[in-house]
Amino acid sequence: MTEEPAHRVERDGAVATVTLDRPDALNAQTRASRRALVGDLRALSADDGVRCVVLTGAGRAFCAGQDLREENALENVDATIRETYIPIVEAIVGMPKPVVAAINGAAAGAGLSIALACDVRYMAEGAVLMMAFSNIALVPDCGGSWLLPHIVGYARAFELAATGRRVAADEALALDLVQRVLPADELLAAAQATAGALAARPTLALGWTKRLMRAAEQGSLADVMELEAQLQVAAVASSDHAEGVNAFLEKRDARFEGR
């Protein structure tokens, strides 16, 4: 029997919205759903017509991580992580365009890791974040043990991981885990509006900026400055740069085409 789609992709101009769509399971993921998600994220990454992506969940959760009801859910867990979890984070982090998370409800375990991989994170007022792995005697995965300390520092990250406690929206905002907190009924529209604004920006330059700032998280100042020089060569040669300069000189709004 064919498995029902576990997410849906909708397009509005240059913005694609990916909605995790297993609401009865709090959008928890299975091997099949993760493979399908990776495939669509890679396709969106390669689609020049898509200039920003929004990632959200259906129902009352963003993503509860692994669906523990899946048969043999943690069998050969190392292979499962390498083959179906790591590629999700790599697809988001490596996507040459912004990814905006609209955290509509609980983001727990690997679901939180996926949210943290996004470039911009908005959160509904009633949503919660949980690094919930220790609650079932597991360690963080899906990049969570790298992403969380890079955002909040070691001590806070360890406390959140060790206790597995719930982080409400106001604390998440204070910790810079999210950039905005909104009423639930305004969340998706706000995230899509931001995505639309980003999609109107120079896509190549934003993708290269993302690459630089990701590199800065682990590279030396000298290495990052060298990468800046290399990418600036490509940026100067882009049509968007020429349009930006002409718009500035002509005192008008730039019309970037993402090339």
MARVEX-748709 format. One record per residue: residue in one letter; x, y, z of N, C-alpha, C in turn. Coordinates in Angstrom, 3 decimals. Example, Ala and Ser with C-alpha at 12.3 -4.5 7.8 and 13.67 -1.06 7.14 Angstrom:
2
(pt 'a',(13.190,-5.690,7.800),(12.300,-4.500,7.800),(13.200,-3.300,7.800))
(pt 's',(12.850,-2.250,7.080),(13.670,-1.060,7.140),(12.900,0.030,7.870))
This chain:
259
(pt 'm',(0.851,-1.191,0.000),(0.000,0.000,0.000),(0.887,1.242,0.000))
(pt 't',(0.553,2.216,-0.823),(1.335,3.433,-0.922),(1.141,4.289,0.316))
(pt 'e',(2.240,4.767,0.876),(2.169,5.618,2.057),(1.653,7.000,1.680))
(pt 'e',(0.789,7.547,2.519),(0.272,8.881,2.261),(1.408,9.901,2.309))
(pt 'p',(1.346,10.948,1.486),(2.385,11.981,1.533),(2.510,12.560,2.942))
(pt 'a',(3.744,12.735,3.388),(3.993,13.208,4.747),(4.307,14.691,4.803))
(pt 'h',(4.347,15.333,3.644),(4.507,16.782,3.602),(3.943,17.259,2.263))
(pt 'r',(3.726,18.544,2.182),(3.264,19.110,0.918),(4.069,20.364,0.602))
(pt 'v',(4.219,20.630,-0.677),(4.969,21.784,-1.149),(4.027,22.663,-1.958))
(pt 'e',(3.942,23.938,-1.576),(3.080,24.892,-2.276),(3.916,26.084,-2.712))
(pt 'r',(3.628,26.567,-3.911),(4.387,27.681,-4.477),(3.523,28.926,-4.551))
(pt 'd',(4.106,30.055,-4.205),(3.489,31.367,-4.388),(4.569,32.283,-4.938))
(pt 'g',(4.621,32.392,-6.253),(5.689,33.155,-6.872),(7.029,32.493,-6.599))
(pt 'a',(7.956,33.258,-6.059),(9.302,32.761,-5.802),(9.450,32.124,-4.426))
(pt 'v',(8.360,32.030,-3.672),(8.393,31.443,-2.332),(7.745,30.062,-2.367))
(pt 'a',(8.448,29.081,-1.824),(7.897,27.725,-1.669),(7.681,27.468,-0.185))
(pt 't',(6.501,26.975,0.172),(6.199,26.613,1.546),(6.114,25.096,1.650))
(pt 'v',(6.963,24.543,2.506),(6.974,23.098,2.759),(6.289,22.872,4.109))
(pt 't',(5.188,22.137,4.099),(4.419,21.876,5.310),(4.524,20.405,5.679))
(pt 'l',(5.143,20.119,6.816),(5.159,18.754,7.331),(3.719,18.387,7.673))
(pt 'd',(3.238,17.256,7.161),(1.793,17.020,7.147),(1.420,15.631,7.665))
(pt 'r',(1.818,15.363,8.906),(1.346,14.178,9.616),(0.783,14.660,10.959))
(pt 'p',(-0.263,15.469,10.924),(-0.717,16.123,12.162),(-1.133,15.146,13.252))
(pt 'd',(-1.667,13.999,12.887),(-2.088,13.025,13.908),(-0.892,12.448,14.658))
(pt 'a',(0.289,12.534,14.036),(1.517,12.041,14.662),(2.410,13.204,15.089))
(pt 'l',(1.826,14.403,15.214),(2.590,15.616,15.557),(3.736,15.838,14.570))
(pt 'n',(3.490,15.429,13.322),(4.458,15.577,12.235),(5.775,14.862,12.518))
(pt 'a',(5.723,13.839,13.385),(6.898,12.993,13.593),(7.254,12.312,12.274))
(pt 'q',(8.531,12.043,12.107),(9.028,11.585,10.818),(9.394,10.101,10.823))
(pt 't',(9.176,9.474,9.684),(9.570,8.089,9.451),(10.720,8.075,8.438))
(pt 'r',(11.299,6.900,8.207),(12.362,6.814,7.202),(11.863,7.296,5.842))
(pt 'a',(10.673,6.836,5.473),(10.134,7.200,4.162),(9.847,8.692,4.073))
(pt 's',(9.295,9.260,5.140),(8.965,10.686,5.082),(10.226,11.534,5.029))
(pt 'r',(11.281,11.104,5.718),(12.531,11.868,5.692),(13.168,11.811,4.309))
(pt 'r',(13.154,10.628,3.701),(13.727,10.522,2.352),(12.968,11.412,1.364))
(pt 'a',(11.644,11.419,1.478),(10.843,12.262,0.588),(11.116,13.734,0.829))
(pt 'l',(11.277,14.106,2.098),(11.552,15.500,2.431),(12.897,15.933,1.869))
(pt 'v',(13.899,15.094,2.024),(15.217,15.422,1.465),(15.126,15.617,-0.047))
(pt 'g',(14.393,14.752,-0.713),(14.253,14.877,-2.157),(13.646,16.202,-2.573))
(pt 'd',(12.607,16.614,-1.872),(11.965,17.878,-2.230),(12.823,19.079,-1.841))
(pt 'l',(13.522,19.013,-0.718),(14.414,20.117,-0.340),(15.528,20.281,-1.375))
(pt 'r',(16.065,19.175,-1.844),(17.109,19.257,-2.875),(16.556,19.818,-4.181))
(pt 'a',(15.336,19.426,-4.518),(14.721,19.947,-5.745),(14.488,21.452,-5.636))
(pt 'l',(14.026,21.912,-4.475),(13.818,23.344,-4.282),(15.141,24.100,-4.311))
(pt 's',(16.176,23.478,-3.766),(17.496,24.094,-3.783),(17.969,24.337,-5.212))
(pt 'a',(17.689,23.382,-6.092),(18.158,23.465,-7.475),(17.242,24.287,-8.376))
(pt 'd',(16.069,24.647,-7.905),(15.076,25.365,-8.708),(15.346,26.867,-8.640))
(pt 'd',(15.823,27.442,-9.728),(16.135,28.871,-9.739),(14.895,29.743,-9.595))
(pt 'g',(13.720,29.176,-9.871),(12.487,29.928,-9.713),(12.069,30.091,-8.268))
(pt 'v',(12.650,29.289,-7.378),(12.385,29.401,-5.937),(13.519,30.193,-5.312))
(pt 'r',(13.177,31.294,-4.645),(14.210,32.167,-4.098),(14.171,32.249,-2.577))
(pt 'c',(13.186,31.606,-1.969),(13.129,31.481,-0.514),(12.165,30.348,-0.187))
(pt 'v',(12.448,29.648,0.929),(11.637,28.508,1.345),(11.152,28.736,2.761))
(pt 'v',(9.891,28.423,3.013),(9.307,28.432,4.359),(9.065,26.991,4.765))
(pt 'l',(9.457,26.642,5.991),(9.236,25.294,6.513),(8.355,25.387,7.741))
(pt 't',(7.231,24.662,7.737),(6.288,24.721,8.846),(5.630,23.354,9.035))
(pt 'g',(4.707,23.268,9.984),(4.016,22.018,10.252),(2.513,22.196,10.207))
(pt 'a',(1.806,21.118,9.948),(0.341,21.123,9.971),(-0.137,20.759,11.372))
(pt 'g',(-1.284,21.317,11.752),(-1.865,20.966,13.043),(-1.188,21.672,14.198))
(pt 'r',(-1.041,20.966,15.326),(-0.583,21.609,16.553),(0.894,21.395,16.856))
(pt 'a',(1.647,20.864,15.894),(3.082,20.671,16.103),(3.848,21.107,14.866))
(pt 'f',(5.085,21.512,15.096),(6.023,21.726,13.992),(6.581,20.368,13.588))
(pt 'c',(7.256,19.704,14.513),(7.745,18.353,14.262),(8.190,17.744,15.583))
(pt 'a',(7.696,16.561,15.886),(8.044,15.878,17.130),(9.247,14.965,16.977))
(pt 'g',(9.983,15.088,15.865),(11.176,14.279,15.664),(10.861,12.907,15.115))
(pt 'q',(11.516,11.903,15.640),(11.322,10.522,15.186),(9.959,10.002,15.637))
(pt 'd',(9.276,9.330,14.708),(8.035,8.646,15.063),(8.407,7.319,15.736))
(pt 'l',(8.297,7.291,17.054),(8.701,6.110,17.809),(7.746,4.934,17.601))
(pt 'r',(6.609,5.194,16.962),(5.687,4.106,16.664),(6.084,3.348,15.403))
(pt 'e',(7.020,3.897,14.648),(7.467,3.224,13.427),(8.147,1.907,13.789))
(pt 'e',(7.849,0.872,13.032),(8.447,-0.437,13.299),(9.968,-0.359,13.169))
(pt 'n',(10.653,-0.884,14.161),(12.122,-0.886,14.165),(12.684,0.525,13.978))
(pt 'a',(12.061,1.479,14.657),(12.401,2.888,14.463),(13.880,3.166,14.670))
(pt 'l',(14.491,2.539,15.656),(15.889,2.832,15.984),(16.822,1.670,15.643))
(pt 'e',(16.378,0.802,14.785),(17.244,-0.282,14.324),(18.280,0.294,13.373))
(pt 'n',(19.534,-0.147,13.512),(20.626,0.393,12.689),(20.604,1.922,12.721))
(pt 'v',(20.577,2.450,13.931),(20.341,3.878,14.101),(21.436,4.724,13.475))
(pt 'd',(22.680,4.240,13.469),(23.753,5.037,12.865),(23.519,5.229,11.370))
(pt 'a',(23.119,4.145,10.689),(22.821,4.256,9.261),(21.599,5.133,9.024))
(pt 't',(20.601,4.999,9.896),(19.397,5.821,9.769),(19.738,7.299,9.872))
(pt 'i',(20.580,7.643,10.842),(20.987,9.038,11.014),(21.744,9.524,9.779))
(pt 'r',(22.714,8.733,9.345),(23.545,9.167,8.213),(22.743,9.281,6.918))
(pt 'e',(21.793,8.384,6.735),(21.092,8.310,5.451),(19.839,9.165,5.376))
(pt 't',(19.198,9.449,6.528),(17.909,10.147,6.445),(17.781,11.373,7.335))
(pt 'y',(18.640,11.528,8.342),(18.578,12.728,9.182),(19.595,13.770,8.737))
(pt 'i',(20.857,13.355,8.636),(21.901,14.293,8.245),(21.588,14.968,6.912))
(pt 'p',(21.080,14.237,5.905),(20.785,14.908,4.635),(19.745,16.031,4.737))
(pt 'i',(18.809,15.937,5.688),(17.835,17.023,5.855),(18.548,18.304,6.282))
(pt 'v',(19.394,18.185,7.302),(20.117,19.361,7.790),(21.062,19.880,6.713))
(pt 'e',(21.749,18.994,6.034),(22.658,19.429,4.965),(21.907,20.149,3.855))
(pt 'a',(20.698,19.666,3.532),(19.914,20.309,2.471),(19.487,21.718,2.870))
(pt 'i',(19.136,21.911,4.146),(18.713,23.233,4.620),(19.904,24.175,4.727))
(pt 'v',(20.958,23.711,5.393),(22.135,24.556,5.612),(22.829,24.872,4.296))
(pt 'g',(22.878,23.903,3.391),(23.566,24.110,2.131),(22.732,24.744,1.038))
(pt 'm',(21.452,24.966,1.293),(20.589,25.550,0.276),(21.047,26.976,-0.044))
(pt 'p',(21.273,27.315,-1.312),(21.802,28.635,-1.655),(20.726,29.716,-1.698))
(pt 'k',(19.830,29.642,-0.749),(18.740,30.616,-0.605),(18.235,30.488,0.827))
(pt 'p',(17.581,31.528,1.345),(17.156,31.487,2.749),(16.044,30.474,2.997))
(pt 'v',(16.071,29.917,4.212),(15.008,29.029,4.683),(14.456,29.625,5.976))
(pt 'v',(13.154,29.884,5.994),(12.482,30.493,7.142),(11.628,29.430,7.818))
(pt 'a',(11.856,29.198,9.105),(11.041,28.249,9.862),(9.872,28.991,10.501))
(pt 'a',(8.671,28.474,10.305),(7.478,28.971,10.995),(7.080,27.893,11.993))
(pt 'i',(7.542,28.043,13.231),(7.373,27.009,14.254),(5.995,27.181,14.878))
(pt 'n',(5.048,26.440,14.344),(3.635,26.616,14.692),(3.237,25.906,15.974))
(pt 'g',(4.056,24.961,16.417),(3.742,24.191,17.620),(5.001,23.527,18.123))
(pt 'a',(4.856,22.435,18.837),(6.004,21.783,19.450),(7.055,21.394,18.410))
(pt 'a',(8.303,21.745,18.715),(9.458,21.288,17.938),(10.346,20.552,18.922))
(pt 'a',(10.401,19.236,18.801),(11.065,18.418,19.816),(12.064,17.475,19.169))
(pt 'g',(13.142,17.189,19.885),(14.135,16.255,19.400),(14.681,16.673,18.051))
(pt 'a',(14.682,15.741,17.095),(15.171,16.063,15.758),(14.350,17.160,15.104))
(pt 'g',(13.087,17.314,15.521),(12.272,18.409,14.998),(12.847,19.758,15.374))
(pt 'l',(13.369,19.873,16.597),(14.024,21.116,17.000),(15.327,21.295,16.228))
(pt 's',(16.086,20.224,16.051),(17.324,20.330,15.284),(17.052,20.853,13.879))
(pt 'i',(16.002,20.355,13.246),(15.653,20.810,11.894),(15.301,22.292,11.904))
(pt 'a',(14.534,22.730,12.908),(14.198,24.147,13.009),(15.445,25.001,13.191))
(pt 'l',(16.383,24.534,14.024),(17.598,25.302,14.291),(18.493,25.402,13.063))
(pt 'a',(18.359,24.472,12.128),(19.148,24.520,10.901),(18.684,25.627,9.966))
(pt 'c',(17.464,26.120,10.154),(16.918,27.161,9.272),(17.594,28.501,9.549))
(pt 'd',(17.555,29.389,8.571),(18.264,30.661,8.672),(17.526,31.684,9.510))
(pt 'v',(16.215,31.653,9.468),(15.357,32.560,10.233),(14.283,31.711,10.881))
(pt 'r',(13.981,32.011,12.153),(12.987,31.201,12.870),(11.949,32.103,13.537))
(pt 'y',(10.686,31.915,13.158),(9.560,32.573,13.806),(8.785,31.508,14.575))
(pt 'm',(8.167,31.917,15.685),(7.529,30.939,16.574),(6.170,31.442,17.020))
(pt 'a',(5.203,30.560,17.070),(3.878,30.897,17.574),(3.923,31.037,19.092))
(pt 'e',(3.068,31.896,19.621),(3.071,32.182,21.056),(2.899,30.935,21.916))
(pt 'g',(2.091,29.996,21.476),(1.834,28.815,22.292),(2.747,27.639,22.005))
(pt 'a',(3.707,27.795,21.108),(4.594,26.702,20.743),(5.649,26.472,21.823))
(pt 'v',(6.253,25.302,21.803),(7.347,24.995,22.733),(8.472,24.310,21.964))
(pt 'l',(9.679,24.486,22.487),(10.862,23.820,21.958),(11.385,22.868,23.012))
(pt 'm',(11.833,21.685,22.580),(12.365,20.701,23.529),(13.517,19.931,22.890))
(pt 'm',(14.687,19.970,23.520),(15.770,19.074,23.136),(15.540,17.788,23.908))
(pt 'a',(14.573,17.006,23.440),(13.920,15.975,24.262),(14.641,14.630,24.295))
(pt 'f',(15.797,14.531,23.670),(16.459,13.230,23.539),(16.700,12.562,24.891))
(pt 's',(17.169,13.319,25.883),(17.523,12.704,27.168),(16.296,12.155,27.892))
(pt 'n',(15.107,12.612,27.519),(13.893,12.097,28.158),(13.670,10.618,27.855))
(pt 'i',(14.264,10.138,26.768),(14.188,8.706,26.461),(15.599,8.122,26.385))
(pt 'a',(16.524,8.736,27.134),(17.896,8.233,27.280),(18.643,8.131,25.956))
(pt 'l',(18.474,9.155,25.102),(19.221,9.251,23.861),(20.071,10.514,23.873))
(pt 'v',(20.993,10.619,22.928),(21.808,11.827,22.768),(21.250,12.645,21.604))
(pt 'p',(21.515,13.943,21.586),(21.031,14.753,20.466),(21.596,14.256,19.143))
(pt 'd',(20.774,14.361,18.095),(21.255,14.043,16.752),(20.653,15.035,15.770))
(pt 'c',(20.772,14.730,14.492),(20.282,15.626,13.434),(20.964,17.000,13.548))
(pt 'g',(22.192,16.997,14.068),(22.953,18.235,14.187),(22.669,19.040,15.426))
(pt 'g',(21.765,18.562,16.285),(21.370,19.355,17.439),(22.498,19.673,18.392))
(pt 's',(23.458,18.747,18.536),(24.540,18.980,19.487),(25.552,19.998,18.975))
(pt 'w',(25.501,20.343,17.706),(26.336,21.407,17.132),(25.545,22.707,17.010))
(pt 'l',(24.324,22.602,16.522),(23.531,23.799,16.272),(23.180,24.536,17.563))
(pt 'l',(22.716,23.807,18.578),(22.252,24.455,19.796),(23.361,25.217,20.515))
(pt 'p',(24.539,24.630,20.765),(25.595,25.403,21.421),(26.059,26.613,20.623))
(pt 'h',(26.004,26.522,19.300),(26.411,27.665,18.490),(25.447,28.833,18.626))
(pt 'i',(24.223,28.559,19.025),(23.232,29.628,19.188),(23.216,30.150,20.612))
(pt 'v',(23.225,29.256,21.599),(23.024,29.694,22.993),(24.253,29.508,23.868))
(pt 'g',(25.320,28.907,23.353),(26.494,28.644,24.167),(26.423,27.281,24.842))
(pt 'y',(27.603,26.803,25.290),(27.676,25.447,25.824),(26.796,25.239,27.050))
(pt 'a',(26.926,26.119,28.045),(26.251,25.862,29.323),(24.738,25.797,29.159))
(pt 'r',(24.164,26.761,28.429),(22.715,26.741,28.217),(22.311,25.539,27.365))
(pt 'a',(23.112,25.252,26.349),(22.783,24.112,25.485),(22.797,22.808,26.281))
(pt 'f',(23.811,22.632,27.128),(23.873,21.400,27.915),(22.685,21.309,28.863))
(pt 'e',(22.344,22.417,29.504),(21.205,22.394,30.430),(19.922,22.014,29.706))
(pt 'l',(19.697,22.584,28.526),(18.488,22.275,27.771),(18.474,20.821,27.321))
(pt 'a',(19.646,20.312,26.915),(19.717,18.929,26.457),(19.613,17.947,27.623))
(pt 'a',(20.260,18.274,28.733),(20.292,17.347,29.866),(18.937,17.237,30.554))
(pt 't',(18.221,18.356,30.638),(16.923,18.338,31.311),(15.795,17.952,30.372))
(pt 'g',(15.966,18.190,29.074),(14.905,17.917,28.119),(13.655,18.730,28.371))
(pt 'r',(13.823,19.877,29.033),(12.647,20.643,29.445),(12.051,21.448,28.287))
(pt 'r',(10.818,21.882,28.515),(10.112,22.694,27.529),(10.599,24.147,27.604))
(pt 'v',(10.808,24.734,26.458),(11.172,26.146,26.359),(10.010,26.869,25.694))
(pt 'a',(9.353,27.727,26.445),(8.225,28.482,25.900),(8.730,29.600,24.989))
(pt 'a',(7.798,30.206,24.277),(8.158,31.162,23.235),(8.918,32.368,23.781))
(pt 'd',(8.522,32.885,24.945),(9.199,34.067,25.460),(10.651,33.767,25.814))
(pt 'e',(10.912,32.589,26.393),(12.299,32.216,26.696),(13.073,31.937,25.416))
(pt 'a',(12.435,31.295,24.456),(13.100,31.021,23.177),(13.554,32.314,22.516))
(pt 'l',(12.715,33.339,22.598),(13.073,34.639,22.026),(14.246,35.250,22.784))
(pt 'a',(14.216,35.170,24.103),(15.294,35.733,24.923),(16.617,35.033,24.660))
(pt 'l',(16.571,33.738,24.365),(17.780,32.962,24.103),(18.241,33.060,22.652))
(pt 'd',(17.513,33.787,21.828),(17.798,33.920,20.398),(17.629,32.609,19.646))
(pt 'l',(16.858,31.693,20.233),(16.501,30.485,19.497),(15.544,30.812,18.356))
(pt 'v',(14.775,31.875,18.524),(13.891,32.379,17.473),(14.063,33.888,17.388))
(pt 'q',(13.666,34.454,16.251),(13.824,35.896,16.056),(12.526,36.681,16.266))
(pt 'r',(11.396,36.020,16.136),(10.115,36.687,16.373),(9.140,35.694,16.982))
(pt 'v',(8.262,36.188,17.854),(7.151,35.412,18.400),(5.865,36.114,18.001))
(pt 'l',(4.927,35.351,17.459),(3.695,35.928,16.924),(2.492,35.117,17.363))
(pt 'p',(1.297,35.735,17.367),(0.080,34.944,17.573),(0.003,33.836,16.540))
(pt 'a',(-0.526,32.710,16.948),(-0.543,31.535,16.076),(-1.201,31.814,14.731))
(pt 'd',(-2.275,32.605,14.739),(-2.991,32.845,13.493),(-2.291,33.858,12.586))
(pt 'e',(-1.186,34.446,13.061),(-0.428,35.392,12.242),(0.919,34.828,11.804))
(pt 'l',(1.279,33.678,12.365),(2.638,33.160,12.187),(2.986,32.891,10.731))
(pt 'l',(2.199,32.060,10.063),(2.568,31.647,8.715),(2.584,32.829,7.763))
(pt 'a',(1.600,33.717,7.876),(1.566,34.883,6.997),(2.801,35.756,7.208))
(pt 'a',(3.224,35.906,8.467),(4.411,36.712,8.753),(5.662,36.057,8.176))
(pt 'a',(5.773,34.743,8.342),(6.933,34.038,7.797),(6.956,34.120,6.276))
(pt 'q',(5.790,33.982,5.656),(5.732,34.058,4.195),(5.986,35.484,3.697))
(pt 'a',(5.570,36.478,4.473),(5.867,37.859,4.096),(7.368,38.116,4.145))
(pt 't',(8.021,37.627,5.191),(9.475,37.761,5.268),(10.141,37.020,4.120))
(pt 'a',(9.648,35.811,3.832),(10.197,35.047,2.716),(10.019,35.794,1.401))
(pt 'g',(8.862,36.429,1.229),(8.634,37.201,0.017),(9.600,38.368,-0.101))
(pt 'a',(9.861,39.029,1.015),(10.811,40.142,1.013),(12.219,39.652,0.695))
(pt 'l',(12.593,38.506,1.257),(13.916,37.945,0.975),(14.017,37.485,-0.473))
(pt 'a',(12.917,36.951,-0.998),(12.915,36.493,-2.393),(13.109,37.649,-3.365))
(pt 'a',(12.752,38.854,-2.954),(12.928,40.033,-3.805),(14.344,40.598,-3.717))
(pt 'r',(15.130,40.084,-2.804),(16.512,40.515,-2.646),(17.400,39.772,-3.657))
(pt 'p',(18.672,40.146,-3.770),(19.563,39.472,-4.727),(19.905,38.058,-4.255))
(pt 't',(19.289,37.074,-4.862),(19.364,35.697,-4.380),(20.786,35.157,-4.326))
(pt 'l',(21.563,35.398,-5.368),(22.935,34.903,-5.366),(23.722,35.488,-4.203))
(pt 'a',(23.591,36.786,-3.995),(24.328,37.431,-2.906),(23.882,36.904,-1.549))
(pt 'l',(22.574,36.649,-1.384),(22.102,36.099,-0.113),(22.633,34.689,0.093))
(pt 'g',(22.651,33.891,-0.969),(23.179,32.535,-0.861),(24.654,32.541,-0.496))
(pt 'w',(25.412,33.450,-1.088),(26.832,33.546,-0.759),(27.036,34.094,0.653))
(pt 't',(26.182,35.033,1.065),(26.252,35.527,2.447),(25.989,34.406,3.432))
(pt 'k',(24.999,33.579,3.134),(24.703,32.411,3.974),(25.914,31.494,4.039))
(pt 'r',(26.533,31.243,2.910),(27.719,30.376,2.880),(28.843,30.964,3.738))
(pt 'l',(29.064,32.267,3.637),(30.109,32.916,4.424),(29.842,32.805,5.916))
(pt 'm',(28.618,33.077,6.315),(28.316,33.079,7.746),(28.304,31.671,8.320))
(pt 'r',(27.929,30.691,7.520),(28.051,29.303,7.970),(29.527,28.941,8.123))
(pt 'a',(30.361,29.377,7.176),(31.792,29.096,7.259),(32.409,29.779,8.471))
(pt 'a',(31.912,30.966,8.810),(32.461,31.715,9.934),(32.226,31.016,11.264))
(pt 'e',(31.212,30.139,11.328),(30.922,29.432,12.568),(32.022,28.450,12.948))
(pt 'q',(32.852,28.074,11.978),(33.890,27.103,12.289),(35.252,27.443,11.695))
(pt 'g',(35.329,28.448,10.834),(36.591,28.805,10.212),(37.286,29.955,10.928))
(pt 's',(38.536,30.164,10.585),(39.298,31.283,11.142),(38.944,32.569,10.417))
(pt 'l',(39.285,33.693,11.035),(39.056,34.989,10.398),(39.771,35.043,9.059))
(pt 'a',(41.006,34.574,9.013),(41.769,34.616,7.766),(41.091,33.784,6.675))
(pt 'd',(40.618,32.595,7.043),(39.957,31.734,6.060),(38.681,32.368,5.523))
(pt 'v',(37.917,32.969,6.419),(36.648,33.567,6.000),(36.896,34.806,5.143))
(pt 'm',(37.902,35.607,5.492),(38.205,36.784,4.672),(38.665,36.378,3.275))
(pt 'e',(39.385,35.274,3.156),(39.784,34.784,1.845),(38.561,34.331,1.050))
(pt 'l',(37.630,33.638,1.720),(36.401,33.230,1.035),(35.584,34.449,0.624))
(pt 'e',(35.556,35.486,1.459),(34.878,36.735,1.092),(35.429,37.277,-0.221))
(pt 'a',(36.753,37.304,-0.325),(37.378,37.837,-1.533),(36.984,37.032,-2.758))
(pt 'q',(36.963,35.697,-2.604),(36.616,34.839,-3.734),(35.166,35.033,-4.164))
(pt 'l',(34.271,35.085,-3.189),(32.849,35.217,-3.521),(32.515,36.615,-4.028))
(pt 'q',(33.270,37.602,-3.576),(32.999,38.967,-4.047),(33.289,39.092,-5.540))
(pt 'v',(34.254,38.327,-6.036),(34.523,38.316,-7.479),(33.268,37.891,-8.239))
(pt 'a',(32.644,36.806,-7.769),(31.420,36.326,-8.416),(30.289,37.324,-8.255))
(pt 'a',(30.192,37.955,-7.070),(29.117,38.914,-6.837),(29.244,40.123,-7.753))
(pt 'v',(30.459,40.627,-7.911),(30.675,41.791,-8.776),(30.290,41.485,-10.213))
(pt 'a',(30.472,40.238,-10.626),(30.163,39.851,-12.003),(28.689,39.564,-12.232))
(pt 's',(27.866,39.570,-11.177),(26.459,39.196,-11.333),(25.629,40.328,-11.925))
(pt 's',(24.546,39.932,-12.590),(23.605,40.931,-13.131),(22.936,41.704,-12.013))
(pt 'd',(22.694,41.036,-10.888),(22.064,41.721,-9.762),(22.919,42.872,-9.253))
(pt 'h',(24.235,42.684,-9.238),(25.111,43.769,-8.798),(24.981,44.968,-9.732))
(pt 'a',(25.002,44.715,-11.032),(24.854,45.814,-11.991),(23.524,46.526,-11.793))
(pt 'e',(22.455,45.756,-11.571),(21.147,46.344,-11.340),(21.147,47.156,-10.051))
(pt 'g',(21.779,46.657,-8.998),(21.821,47.377,-7.734),(22.536,48.705,-7.866))
(pt 'v',(23.646,48.721,-8.577),(24.398,49.969,-8.779),(23.580,50.943,-9.613))
(pt 'n',(22.983,50.457,-10.710),(22.177,51.336,-11.557),(20.993,51.915,-10.790))
(pt 'a',(20.337,51.083,-9.980),(19.198,51.560,-9.194),(19.636,52.627,-8.193))
(pt 'f',(20.790,52.423,-7.583),(21.310,53.410,-6.629),(21.590,54.745,-7.333))
(pt 'l',(22.241,54.685,-8.493),(22.583,55.908,-9.216),(21.339,56.605,-9.758))
(pt 'e',(20.339,55.806,-10.122),(19.104,56.368,-10.691),(18.054,56.676,-9.627))
(pt 'k',(18.413,56.441,-8.358),(17.521,56.719,-7.216),(16.161,56.047,-7.375))
(pt 'r',(16.201,54.730,-7.632),(14.974,53.935,-7.743),(15.176,52.616,-7.016))
(pt 'd',(14.084,51.881,-6.826),(14.185,50.563,-6.209),(14.792,49.572,-7.188))
(pt 'a',(15.677,48.733,-6.693),(16.302,47.722,-7.543),(15.313,46.599,-7.835))
(pt 'r',(15.443,46.035,-9.029),(14.619,44.887,-9.436),(15.563,43.706,-9.669))
(pt 'f',(15.832,43.001,-8.606),(16.782,41.885,-8.671),(16.127,40.659,-9.304))
(pt 'e',(16.870,39.977,-10.138),(16.364,38.797,-10.821),(17.022,37.498,-10.353))
(pt 'g',(17.915,37.599,-9.381),(18.536,36.404,-8.850),(19.562,35.782,-9.772))
(pt 'r',(20.288,36.631,-10.513),(21.321,36.098,-11.398),(22.459,37.127,-11.566))
